[in-house]
Amino acid sequence: MNRIVGSHDILLVTLDTLRHDVAEELAAAGRLPQLARYLPGGRWEKRHAPGSFTYASHQAIFAGFLPTPAAPGPHPRLFAARFAGSESTAPDTFVYDTPDLVTGLAAAGYRTVCLGGVGFFNKRGPLGSVLPALFQESYWEPEFGVTSPRSFEAQVEKAEQVVSQLPYEQRLFLFVNVSALHQPNWFHLPGATREAGDTRASHAAALEYVDRHIGRLFAAASSRRPCFAVVCSDHGTAYGDDGWTGHRLGHESVWTVPYAHFLLNPTEAP
């Protein structure tokens, strides 16, 4: 990461609430053609979430604790605050002298921009303002939120606008919290009804919806120079698994998440 930071733009996308098993099944079935172009080997990496709901997980992610590989460690981290005795800080780790990655990248010359999605980014009250306040610029509007059937399209349009207005020489750290997977998501499944509610199938349909538009986000993020991208879930969610529903609970469907990081080159963008 010490060769990436300063030379590349950086994109962090959290697919809020995305389950690992659903993401893996869709990739294997060829139902994620855009994402599959960039996933190493066409597959998601299985990892463990740093928190069981959005606020806790993002506090950890922004502190440099991305989802952890689902195998015995320690596992070297990409980013870390300087911290004596850290077993996951390696020679290739980008180490910063601030409390969090966002302000660490700002100190390294990056313009930091947040495109919020779920309520913890809506800036409508003190709690919804904590995470966006880490960034130099932050945006949220109802069309980005969980009840909007075109939430991701609206976020992508805003990302394109943000990138187009930056001076070429300005490095960018762009964070996008994608709300489309979060409940309610029934409206992404053709024929589904509000009364029937959300299901594992509508969760999958929401991921397919994101896949249809994520190529535009990748193209915008890499339009000025190569971009290092991290795409992952912050936590999963249960749809009746073993009697459990929702998240902020300790079930395998919540703690196991998909993860990938890769380079985006301008000539490769769709």
Helices and strands as residue ranges (DSSP letters): E 9-15, H 20-28, H 33-36, G 40-42, E 45-48, H 54-62, E 68-69, E 79-81, E 94-96, H 101-107, E 110-115, G 119-121, G 127-129, G 132-134, E 137-139, G 142-144, H 151-164, E 171-178, G 186-188, H 200-221, E 227-232, E 238-241, E 244-246, H 252-255, E 256-264, G 266-268
